[in-house]
Amino acid sequence: MPRGRRFRLFGETSQHRAALLRFADVASSLSRRNEAVDANAPVNILLVDDQPAKLLSYEAILSGLGENLIKATSAREALERLLTSEIAVILVDVCMPELDGFEFARMVREHPRFQETAIIFVSAVLLTEVDALRGYEMGAVDYVPVPVVPEVLRAKVKVFAELYRKTKQLETLNRRLEQRVAERTSELEAANTRLIQSEQLRSLALAAGQMGSWDWDLATDHSTWDDGQCRIFGVDPESFRATRDSVLPLILEEDLPLFDETIRMAPEDARILQAKFRVRRPSGEIRSCIGIAAAERDADGTITRLSGVTVDMTDLEKAQEHQLLLAREVDHRAKNALAVVQAIVRLTRADSLSAYVTAIEGRIGALSRAHALLASSRWEGAKLESLVEQELAPYRTKVGEKIAAGGPDIVLPPAIGQTIGLALHELATNAAKYGALSALSGKIDLTWGLEAGRLVLNWVEHGGPSPSAPKVLGYGIRTITAAFERQMQGDVTFKWLPRGLHCRLSLPFGARSVLMSATGIGPRRAADGAHAAPLVPKGNRLLLVEDEVLVATMMTEALGEIGFEILGPFGKMDYRLGAAIAGDIDAAILDVNIGGELVYPIAEILAARAIPFAFVTGYSEENIDRRFAHVPVMQKP
C-alpha cells in the first residue's frame, strides 16, 4: 500500500493478528540479564523500520550519542535482537508490513524483561487522539512525527538512554546493597547466635558457681536480674520486678545498714564494691551471699549505676562449718583415745614388766579391734557376732573347738560396742590365765540375746580349774563392773562355781531414756551472773560425768585418793543422772560430750544451784559454749 495514503492504524493492522505468536511465549524461558552497567559504557538502541533508508537516517542522527545502534528491518528481526541483546531504547515505525508498531509494542510489553524498556514510535501519518492513546496503552513512552527533527529525536533518545543507564546502575547498586544487607544480616544473626550461646554458657557457669548477675540504674531505680539472681533470692523471674522497694525486704534487716553504707560511703576512686549480706527468701529460708559490683559515676563522683554478681555462699559456709566440726571431732576423739590409753596404763597392775606390757598391749588391742569394726561401718554400729569373733579369735585352737559362741544378729551402738569388746577381752584374758582356757579340757560357752528390752550376755566356763572368788577385785572385774553398772546402767553378776566361772552381763538396749524424766528437773536459763558459781566446793561429794569407761575408772580412783566421794561415774544423759543432780552434791566434773549429747543443760542446772564444776574434754577451749567461759577446762588426756 502506498506510504502517503491516510488510513486508521487499528483497522490496518488488525488483519495480521491471527497469524502472530506471543513474544512472551518465545522468550519467557530465557534468564534475566543483570550485568552491571558502567556509567560511561554505551547502551544498545534498537532501530526498527522496514525501509533501509530511514534506518540510515536514524543512524546518522543518533551516531553522535556514542551508543550502540542495532538495526532491524522487521518486527520479527527486532524480536530476535531483543532475545540476544540487552536493549535500552526501541525506536520503531508504527506502520510496517506483517506486524505494525502497536502489536510489536504489545508483544514486547508482555515479556517481563522488557516491561520497562522505553519504546518511541515514529509515525509518518497524522495520529488521532484515539490512536495516540492506543499507542500509550500498548507501551509507547513517546511519539516522533515525520519529518523527523534530528535534534528532537536525538534529545529524546538520549534522555531514555541515560534513564536506562541510571536505572541499571541503581539496580546494580540495589543488588549490591541487598547482598551487603544479606551478608550483614547473616553476620548479625551469627553474632546474635554466638551471643545467645555465650549468654547460655555464662548463665550455666554462674549457676554452677551459685552466682547470679544483675544491673541497677540508681537514677531510674530500674534493675535487670538474670535467672541465677532470681534463684538465689527465691523469686519468680517471670513475675518479679526488681526495684529498691521490692529487693530490700528480702535482705535481713540487720544487714541493711552495712548494705547501704557500702554504697554511700564508698571512696570516690573505688570502682569495685563488695558487701556481705543475708537473704530471706519468700519461703523463709536464709541464704548467705556476697555481692560484688562495678560502679559507674557521674561528673560529681556520685554512683549512678551498679553492675555485678551475687555469690550464694550458703553451701560453702556449711561445708566449711562441717569441715571445722569434723576437725574438732577428730581432735576430740584423738584426745579421748589418748585419755583411754592413759587410763589403761595407770590402772593396769602386773607382777613383772613383761606381764605389764602384755596386759597393756592386750587391752589397747581390744579397744583397737572394736574401733576398727565401728570405723568400717562409719561409726553407725558394730555387729556383736563380729566383735565376739575378733576378740576370741586368738584363743581358738585347731585341736578341738574350745569356744562356742552364738546368738541373734545384733548391731551395737559405738559406746556399747567398745564396752562389750573390752569386757570380752578381760574375760578371755582371765580365762587364759586362771580359767577354762588354761586347761586342755576347758571350754567356754558364750551366748547372747534380748530379754525384755535388755541385752544379756552369758559367759560360762567349764572343764578348767575350779575357781574361787578373789579377795581383791582386779582391773578386769573393776572395769567390767564400772562400765556396765555405772556407765550403761546395767547389771553384772560373777559366780565362781566349782565347774567354772559364770558371768552374766545385762544392759538396757532400745529406746533412750529422756534426760531427768524421773525427777522432772529440766534445764533452765539462770539469771545474769548465775553461771559464776563458786570454785571451792563446800564438801567432798563430787558428781562425775564421763562416758569413756576407762577414763571414768581412772578419774574415780584418782579423785578417791584425794578424799572425794564419787557419785557415778555417769555415762548417759538419763534419769539417773537427773536424780543425782537433784540430790546432795558439792562439786562436779563434766565431760562436754556424753554419747553425742552436749552436757550444757547439766551445767546450767549446776550453775543455777551455785555448785562449782569443771569441764573435762577433748575439744579445745574455744569450742566451749561462751556462757561458760569462766568455767575451768581440763584437756584430755
TORVEXTOR-404607 format. One record per residue (C-alpha): residue in three letters; residue number from 0; x, y, z. Coordinates in steps of 0.1 Angstrom, whole numbers, plus 2048, in hexadecimal, padded with zeros to 3 digits. Example, Ala and Ser with C-alpha at 12.3 -4.5 7.8 and 13.67 -1.06 7.14 Angstrom:
BEGIN
ALA,0,87B,7D3,84E
SER,1,889,7F5,847
//
This chain:
BEGIN
MET,0,800,800,800
PRO,1,80E,822,7F8
ARG,2,81F,833,815
GLY,3,80E,855,810
ARG,4,7EB,849,812
ARG,5,7D7,852,832
PHE,6,7C8,835,846
ARG,7,7BE,82B,869
LEU,8,7D9,816,879
PHE,9,7C4,7FF,88E
GLY,10,7AF,7F6,870
GLU,11,7CE,7F1,85A
THR,12,7E1,7DB,873
SER,13,7C5,7C5,87F
GLN,14,7C7,7AE,861
HIS,15,7E9,7A1,86D
ARG,16,7E0,797,891
ALA,17,7D4,773,88A
ALA,18,7F6,769,87C
LEU,19,80B,777,899
LEU,20,81D,764,8B5
ARG,21,81F,770,8D8
PHE,22,841,77F,8DE
ALA,23,83F,776,903
ASP,24,83B,751,8F9
VAL,25,85A,753,8E4
ALA,26,871,763,8FD
SER,27,863,75B,91F
SER,28,87B,73F,925
LEU,29,89A,756,922
SER,30,8AA,761,942
ARG,31,8AC,785,94A
ARG,32,8CD,797,944
ASN,33,8DA,7AB,961
GLU,34,8FB,7B7,955
ALA,35,907,7D6,965
VAL,36,906,7F5,94F
ASP,37,924,80C,950
ALA,38,91C,831,953
ASN,39,92E,838,932
ALA,40,927,817,920
PRO,41,911,81B,900
VAL,42,8EF,80B,901
ASN,43,8DC,7F9,8E5
ILE,44,8C2,80C,8D1
LEU,45,8AC,7F7,8BA
LEU,46,8A1,809,89A
VAL,47,883,7F7,889
ASP,48,877,801,867
ASP,49,86F,7EF,847
GLN,50,880,80A,832
PRO,51,8A6,808,832
ALA,52,8A9,82D,828
LYS,53,896,837,847
LEU,54,8AD,821,85D
LEU,55,8CB,832,84E
SER,56,8BD,854,856
TYR,57,8B5,84A,87A
GLU,58,8D9,83C,87C
ALA,59,8E7,85D,86F
ILE,60,8D3,871,888
LEU,61,8DB,85C,8A6
SER,62,8FF,853,8A0
GLY,63,90B,871,8B2
LEU,64,8FD,863,8D3
GLY,65,919,849,8D4
GLU,66,900,82C,8DB
ASN,67,8FE,80A,8CA
LEU,68,8E4,80D,8AD
ILE,69,8D4,7EB,8A3
LYS,70,8BF,7EB,884
ALA,71,8A2,7D4,87C
THR,72,88D,7D6,85B
SER,73,86F,7C3,869
ALA,74,85D,7BC,88A
ARG,75,868,798,889
GLU,76,88C,7A1,885
ALA,77,888,7BB,8A1
LEU,78,87A,7A0,8B8
GLU,79,898,78A,8B1
ARG,80,8AF,7A7,8BA
LEU,81,89D,7AB,8DA
LEU,82,8A3,787,8E3
THR,83,8C8,78A,8DF
SER,84,8D0,7AD,8EA
GLU,85,8C8,7C4,907
ILE,86,8B5,7E1,8F7
ALA,87,8B2,803,908
VAL,88,89C,815,8EF
ILE,89,887,809,8D1
LEU,90,880,821,8B5
VAL,91,864,811,89F
ASP,92,850,81B,881
VAL,93,82B,819,887
CYS,94,822,80D,865
MET,95,834,7EE,85A
PRO,96,82A,7CF,846
GLU,97,822,7AE,857
LEU,98,822,7BE,87A
ASP,99,81B,7E3,882
GLY,100,82C,7F6,89D
PHE,101,80E,7F3,8B5
GLU,102,80D,7CD,8B4
PHE,103,833,7CC,8B7
ALA,104,832,7E3,8D6
ARG,105,817,7CD,8E6
MET,106,82B,7AD,8E1
VAL,107,84A,7BE,8EF
ARG,108,837,7CA,90E
GLU,109,829,7A7,914
HIS,110,84C,79A,91C
PRO,111,858,7A3,940
ARG,112,87B,7AC,934
PHE,113,86E,7C8,91E
GLN,114,852,7D6,932
GLU,115,867,7F5,93B
THR,116,879,7F9,919
ALA,117,873,81B,909
ILE,118,860,819,8E8
ILE,119,85F,837,8D1
PHE,120,846,837,8B4
VAL,121,850,847,893
SER,122,831,84F,87F
ALA,123,82F,85E,85B
VAL,124,809,861,85E
LEU,125,7F3,878,872
LEU,126,7E8,867,891
THR,127,7C7,86E,8A1
GLU,128,7C3,870,8C7
VAL,129,7B5,84D,8C7
ASP,130,7D3,840,8B4
ALA,131,7EB,851,8CC
LEU,132,7D8,844,8EA
ARG,133,7D9,821,8DC
GLY,134,7FE,824,8D6
TYR,135,804,82E,8FA
GLU,136,7EF,811,906
MET,137,805,7FA,8F1
GLY,138,824,806,903
ALA,139,831,824,8F0
VAL,140,842,83F,904
ASP,141,844,859,8E9
TYR,142,83C,862,8C4
VAL,143,852,872,8AA
PRO,144,840,87F,88B
VAL,145,84E,87E,868
PRO,146,85F,892,85B
VAL,147,877,88B,878
VAL,148,889,8A8,888
PRO,149,8AC,89A,88F
GLU,150,8B1,8AF,8AF
VAL,151,88F,8A4,8BD
LEU,152,895,87F,8B5
ARG,153,8B8,880,8C2
ALA,154,8AD,892,8E2
LYS,155,891,879,8E9
VAL,156,8A7,85A,8E3
LYS,157,8C2,869,8F8
VAL,158,8AB,86F,915
PHE,159,89E,84B,914
ALA,160,8C1,83C,910
GLU,161,8CD,84F,92E
LEU,162,8AE,845,941
TYR,163,8B5,821,938
ARG,164,8DA,824,942
LYS,165,8D1,834,964
THR,166,8B6,81A,969
LYS,167,8CF,7FE,964
GLN,168,8E8,80E,97A
LEU,169,8CD,811,995
GLU,170,8C4,7ED,990
THR,171,8E9,7E3,994
LEU,172,8EC,7F9,9B3
ASN,173,8CC,7EA,9C1
ARG,174,8D9,7C7,9BB
ARG,175,8FA,7CF,9CB
LEU,176,8E7,7DF,9E8
GLU,177,8D0,7C2,9EB
GLN,178,8EE,7AA,9EB
ARG,179,900,7BF,A05
VAL,180,8E0,7C1,A1A
ALA,181,8DC,79B,A16
GLU,182,901,796,A20
ARG,183,8FE,7AE,A3D
THR,184,8DE,79E,A48
SER,185,8EE,77C,A47
GLU,186,90C,78A,A5B
LEU,187,8F4,79A,A74
GLU,188,8E0,779,A77
ALA,189,900,766,A7C
ALA,190,90C,77F,A95
ASN,191,8EB,77E,AA6
THR,192,8EC,758,AA7
ARG,193,90F,75A,AB6
LEU,194,903,774,ACF
ILE,195,8E6,75D,AD9
GLN,196,8FD,73F,ADC
SER,197,915,754,AF0
GLU,198,8F9,761,B06
GLN,199,8EE,73D,B0B
LEU,200,911,732,B14
ARG,201,915,74F,B2B
SER,202,8F4,747,B3C
LEU,203,8FF,723,B40
ALA,204,920,72E,B4E
LEU,205,90F,746,B66
ALA,206,8F6,72B,B70
ALA,207,912,712,B76
GLY,208,924,72B,B8C
GLN,209,904,734,B9F
MET,210,904,757,B90
GLY,211,8EC,76F,B80
SER,212,8F2,78F,B6C
TRP,213,8DF,7B0,B6F
ASP,214,8DF,7D4,B64
TRP,215,8D1,7F1,B78
ASP,216,8CC,815,B6B
LEU,217,8CA,829,B8B
ALA,218,8BC,848,B79
THR,219,89D,836,B6B
ASP,220,89D,81A,B84
HIS,221,89B,801,B67
SER,222,8AB,7DF,B6D
THR,223,8B1,7C2,B57
TRP,224,8B6,79F,B66
ASP,225,8BF,77F,B55
ASP,226,8B0,75D,B5F
GLY,227,8CD,755,B76
GLN,228,8C7,775,B8B
CYS,229,8A2,76D,B8D
ARG,230,8AB,749,B98
ILE,231,8C2,756,BB4
PHE,232,8A6,76D,BC1
GLY,233,88B,752,BBC
VAL,234,875,767,BA6
ASP,235,863,760,B85
PRO,236,877,76F,B68
GLU,237,857,772,B53
SER,238,844,787,B6C
PHE,239,85D,798,B83
ARG,240,866,7BC,B7B
ALA,241,887,7C6,B8C
THR,242,885,7E8,B9C
ARG,243,893,7F6,BBC
ASP,244,871,7F3,BCD
SER,245,86D,7CE,BC3
VAL,246,891,7C3,BC9
LEU,247,899,7D3,BEB
PRO,248,87E,7BF,BFE
LEU,249,890,79F,BF2
ILE,250,8B0,7A9,C04
LEU,251,8B2,7A3,C29
GLU,252,8AB,7C3,C3C
GLU,253,8CB,7C1,C51
ASP,254,8DF,7C0,C31
LEU,255,8CF,7DE,C20
PRO,256,8E5,7F9,C31
LEU,257,904,7E9,C24
PHE,258,8F4,7E4,C02
ASP,259,8EB,809,BFF
GLU,260,90C,815,C0F
THR,261,920,801,BF5
ILE,262,910,817,BD9
ARG,263,90E,838,BEC
MET,264,931,837,BFC
ALA,265,944,829,BDE
PRO,266,964,83D,BD6
GLU,267,961,853,BB7
ASP,268,97D,83F,BA6
ALA,269,96E,81D,BAE
ARG,270,961,80C,B8F
ILE,271,95B,7EA,B9F
LEU,272,943,7E7,BBD
GLN,273,93D,7C8,BD2
ALA,274,925,7C0,BEE
LYS,275,91B,7A1,C01
PHE,276,8F6,79D,C0A
ARG,277,8DC,784,C11
VAL,278,8BC,77E,BFD
ARG,279,89B,771,C0B
ARG,280,888,760,BEF
PRO,281,862,762,BED
SER,282,862,73E,BFA
GLY,283,875,74A,C19
GLU,284,896,739,C10
ILE,285,8B5,74E,C19
ARG,286,8D1,750,C00
SER,287,8F4,75F,C06
CYS,288,900,774,BE8
ILE,289,91C,78A,BDC
GLY,290,914,7A6,BC3
ILE,291,930,7B3,BAC
ALA,292,929,7D0,B95
ALA,293,93A,7E8,B7D
ALA,294,92F,80D,B82
GLU,295,929,828,B69
ARG,296,92A,84C,B74
ASP,297,91F,86E,B67
ALA,298,935,88D,B64
ASP,299,92F,894,B8A
GLY,300,93C,871,B93
THR,301,919,865,B9E
ILE,302,912,840,B96
THR,303,8F7,83F,B7B
ARG,304,8F9,81A,B71
LEU,305,904,7F9,B80
SER,306,90A,7D9,B6C
GLY,307,916,7B9,B7D
VAL,308,910,796,B89
THR,309,902,787,BA9
VAL,310,913,768,BB6
ASP,311,8FF,750,BCC
MET,312,917,745,BE7
THR,313,8FF,731,BFB
ASP,314,90A,70E,BF0
LEU,315,92F,718,BF2
GLU,316,92B,725,C15
LYS,317,918,706,C20
ALA,318,934,6F1,C11
GLN,319,94E,706,C23
GLU,320,93A,702,C44
HIS,321,937,6DD,C3E
GLN,322,95D,6DA,C37
LEU,323,964,6EE,C57
LEU,324,94C,6D7,C6A
LEU,325,95E,6B9,C5C
ALA,326,97F,6C7,C66
ARG,327,973,6CE,C89
GLU,328,964,6AB,C8B
VAL,329,984,69B,C7F
ASP,330,997,6AF,C99
HIS,331,97E,6A5,CB4
ARG,332,97F,680,CAB
ALA,333,9A5,680,CAA
LYS,334,9A8,68F,CCC
ASN,335,98D,677,CD9
ALA,336,9A1,65A,CCB
LEU,337,9C1,667,CDC
ALA,338,9AD,66C,CFC
VAL,339,9A1,647,CFA
VAL,340,9C5,63B,CF4
GLN,341,9D1,650,D12
ALA,342,9B6,641,D28
ILE,343,9C0,61E,D1D
VAL,344,9E4,625,D25
ARG,345,9DB,633,D47
LEU,346,9C2,618,D51
THR,347,9D5,5F9,D45
ARG,348,9E8,5E5,D60
ALA,349,A00,5C9,D5A
ASP,350,A1B,5B5,D6C
SER,351,A36,5BA,D51
LEU,352,A3E,5D2,D35
SER,353,A37,5B8,D1A
ALA,354,A15,5B0,D29
TYR,355,A0E,5D5,D2B
VAL,356,A17,5DA,D07
THR,357,A01,5BC,CFD
ALA,358,9E4,5CA,D10
ILE,359,9E7,5ED,D02
GLU,360,9EA,5DF,CDE
GLY,361,9CC,5C8,CE3
ARG,362,9B5,5E3,CF0
ILE,363,9BF,5FD,CD6
GLY,364,9BB,5E2,CBB
ALA,365,998,5DB,CC7
LEU,366,98F,600,CC4
SER,367,9A0,601,CA2
ARG,368,98C,5E4,C95
ALA,369,96B,5F2,CA0
HIS,370,975,614,C92
ALA,371,97D,603,C70
LEU,372,95B,5F3,C6F
LEU,373,94A,613,C76
ALA,374,95F,626,C5D
SER,375,957,60D,C42
SER,376,932,616,C46
ARG,377,939,63B,C48
TRP,378,932,63A,C6E
GLU,379,90E,630,C68
GLY,380,912,610,C7C
ALA,381,924,5EF,C7E
LYS,382,916,5CC,C7C
LEU,383,918,5B9,C9D
GLU,384,921,599,C8B
SER,385,93E,5A9,C79
LEU,386,94A,5B9,C9A
VAL,387,949,597,CAC
GLU,388,95C,587,C8F
GLN,389,978,5A0,C8F
GLU,390,97D,5A1,CB5
LEU,391,97D,57A,CB9
ALA,392,990,572,C99
PRO,393,9B2,570,CAA
TYR,394,9A5,555,CC2
ARG,395,996,53D,CA8
THR,396,9AB,51E,CA1
LYS,397,9AE,505,C85
VAL,398,9AB,4E8,C9D
GLY,399,987,4E8,CA8
GLU,400,970,505,CAB
LYS,401,975,515,CCD
ILE,402,95C,533,CC8
ALA,403,938,530,CBE
ALA,404,927,552,CB7
GLY,405,905,55A,CA9
GLY,406,8E7,571,CAA
PRO,407,8D0,586,C94
ASP,408,8DD,5A1,C7C
ILE,409,8E1,5C0,C91
VAL,410,8F1,5E1,C87
LEU,411,901,5F4,CA4
PRO,412,903,619,CA7
PRO,413,927,627,CA8
ALA,414,929,62C,CCE
ILE,415,91A,60A,CD6
GLY,416,930,5F9,CBC
GLN,417,950,606,CCC
THR,418,944,5FD,CEF
ILE,419,93B,5D9,CE6
GLY,420,95B,5D5,CD2
LEU,421,970,5DF,CF0
ALA,422,95B,5C8,D07
LEU,423,95F,5AA,CF0
HIS,424,985,5B0,CEF
GLU,425,987,5B1,D15
LEU,426,973,591,D19
ALA,427,987,57F,CFE
THR,428,9A8,58B,D0D
ASN,429,99E,57F,D30
ALA,430,992,55E,D22
ALA,431,9B3,559,D10
LYS,432,9C6,560,D30
TYR,433,9B1,54F,D4B
GLY,434,992,540,D3C
ALA,435,985,529,D21
LEU,436,99D,533,D06
SER,437,9BB,52B,D1C
ALA,438,9B3,505,D1A
LEU,439,9B1,4EE,CFB
SER,440,98F,4E1,D06
GLY,441,981,504,D0D
LYS,442,965,513,CF8
ILE,443,951,533,CF7
ASP,444,92C,538,CED
LEU,445,923,55C,CE4
THR,446,8FF,564,CDB
TRP,447,8EC,584,CD7
GLY,448,8C8,590,CD2
LEU,449,8AE,5AA,CD8
GLU,450,898,5A7,CF8
ALA,451,87E,5C1,D00
GLY,452,890,5DD,CEF
ARG,453,8B2,5D4,CFC
LEU,454,8D0,5C4,CEC
VAL,455,8DC,5A6,D00
LEU,456,8FE,594,CFC
ASN,457,906,574,D0E
TRP,458,92A,569,D11
VAL,459,92C,545,D1F
GLU,460,94D,533,D25
HIS,461,951,50E,D2C
GLY,462,96B,4F2,D2A
GLY,463,986,508,D39
PRO,464,995,50E,D5C
SER,465,97B,513,D77
PRO,466,97A,538,D7E
SER,467,977,54B,D9E
ALA,468,96A,56E,DA4
PRO,469,987,587,DA5
LYS,470,98F,599,DC6
VAL,471,998,5B9,DB3
LEU,472,985,5C3,D93
GLY,473,99E,5C7,D77
TYR,474,99E,5DF,D5A
GLY,475,989,5CA,D43
ILE,476,96C,5C5,D5C
ARG,477,96D,5E9,D67
THR,478,96D,5F5,D42
ILE,479,950,5DF,D38
THR,480,93C,5E8,D57
ALA,481,942,60E,D52
ALA,482,93A,60C,D2D
PHE,483,919,5F9,D30
GLU,484,90B,605,D51
ARG,485,916,629,D53
GLN,486,91A,632,D2F
MET,487,8FF,61D,D1E
GLN,488,8E6,61A,D3B
GLY,489,8E9,5F4,D37
ASP,490,8EF,5D7,D4E
VAL,491,90E,5C0,D53
THR,492,90E,59F,D65
PHE,493,92D,58A,D6B
LYS,494,928,566,D79
TRP,495,947,551,D80
LEU,496,938,52E,D7F
PRO,497,94B,50D,D82
ARG,498,947,506,D5D
GLY,499,953,528,D53
LEU,500,94B,54E,D52
HIS,501,929,559,D48
CYS,502,926,57E,D3F
ARG,503,906,58E,D35
LEU,504,906,5B1,D24
SER,505,8E6,5C4,D20
LEU,506,8DF,5E8,D14
PRO,507,8C2,5FC,D06
PHE,508,8BF,5F9,CE0
GLY,509,8A3,60C,CCE
ALA,510,894,62F,CD0
ARG,511,8A9,648,CE2
SER,512,89E,656,D03
VAL,513,893,67B,D05
LEU,514,8AA,691,D18
MET,515,89E,695,D3C
SER,516,87C,686,D35
ALA,517,87A,678,D57
THR,518,880,698,D6B
GLY,519,86E,6B0,D54
ILE,520,88C,6C7,D57
GLY,521,894,6D7,D35
PRO,522,8AE,6F0,D29
ARG,523,8A6,714,D2F
ARG,524,8B7,735,D28
ALA,525,8C7,744,D46
ALA,526,8C5,769,D4E
ASP,527,8E2,780,D44
GLY,528,901,776,D57
ALA,529,8F2,756,D63
HIS,530,90C,742,D50
ALA,531,928,750,D64
ALA,532,927,733,D7D
PRO,533,940,732,D9A
LEU,534,95F,71E,D91
VAL,535,964,70F,DB4
PRO,536,94D,6F2,DBD
LYS,537,93C,6F2,DE0
GLY,538,940,6CD,DE4
ASN,539,950,6AE,DD4
ARG,540,932,69F,DC1
LEU,541,93C,6A2,D9D
LEU,542,927,69A,D7F
LEU,543,93B,68A,D62
VAL,544,92C,68A,D3F
GLU,545,943,677,D26
ASP,546,939,65F,D0A
GLU,547,95B,64F,D05
VAL,548,95C,631,D1C
LEU,549,981,62F,D22
VAL,550,985,655,D26
ALA,551,968,655,D3E
THR,552,977,639,D52
MET,553,999,64A,D53
MET,554,98A,66B,D5E
THR,555,975,65A,D79
GLU,556,994,64A,D88
ALA,557,9A9,66A,D85
LEU,558,98E,680,D95
GLY,559,987,666,DB0
GLU,560,9AB,666,DBA
ILE,561,9A9,68C,DC2
GLY,562,98A,687,DD7
PHE,563,96C,68C,DC0
GLU,564,94D,677,DC3
ILE,565,944,670,D9F
LEU,566,920,670,D92
GLY,567,920,65C,D72
PRO,568,931,65C,D5B
PHE,569,914,662,D43
GLY,570,918,65B,D1E
LYS,571,8F5,663,D12
MET,572,8DD,681,D13
ASP,573,8C0,66E,D24
TYR,574,8AA,66E,D43
ARG,575,8C6,661,D5A
LEU,576,8DB,67F,D52
GLY,577,8BD,695,D56
ALA,578,8B7,687,D79
ALA,579,8DB,68B,D82
ILE,580,8DB,6B0,D78
ALA,581,8BC,6B6,D8D
GLY,582,8CD,6A5,DAB
ASP,583,8E7,6B0,DC4
ILE,584,907,6B8,DB1
ASP,585,924,6D0,DB8
ALA,586,936,6D1,D97
ALA,587,936,6C2,D74
ILE,588,94E,6B8,D58
LEU,589,93C,6B7,D36
ASP,590,947,6A8,D15
VAL,591,93A,6C1,CFB
ASN,592,92E,6A6,CE3
ILE,593,91B,689,CF1
GLY,594,912,66F,CD7
GLY,595,90D,68A,CBD
GLU,596,8FA,6A1,CD4
LEU,597,908,6C2,CE2
VAL,598,908,6C4,D07
TYR,599,8FE,6E9,D09
PRO,600,8DB,6E3,D17
ILE,601,8EC,6D3,D35
ALA,602,904,6F0,D38
GLU,603,8E7,708,D38
ILE,604,8D6,6F6,D55
LEU,605,8F7,6F5,D69
ALA,606,8FD,71A,D63
ALA,607,8DA,722,D6D
ARG,608,8E0,70F,D8E
ALA,609,902,720,D93
ILE,610,914,6FF,D92
PRO,611,938,702,D86
PHE,612,941,6EC,D68
ALA,613,95C,6E7,D4E
PHE,614,95B,6DA,D2A
VAL,615,971,6BE,D1E
THR,616,972,6BA,CF8
GLY,617,986,6B1,CD9
TYR,618,979,6D1,CC9
SER,619,98E,6F1,CCA
GLU,620,983,70D,CE2
GLU,621,977,724,CC6
ASN,622,95C,70A,CBE
ILE,623,94C,70C,CE0
ASP,624,92B,71F,CE2
ARG,625,932,744,CE9
ARG,626,919,743,D05
PHE,627,932,72E,D19
ALA,628,952,741,D0F
HIS,629,95A,745,D34
VAL,630,958,71F,D3B
PRO,631,97A,70D,D3F
VAL,632,982,6F5,D23
MET,633,998,6D6,D26
GLN,634,9A5,6C9,D05
LYS,635,9A6,6A4,CFD
PRO,636,9BB,691,D02
//
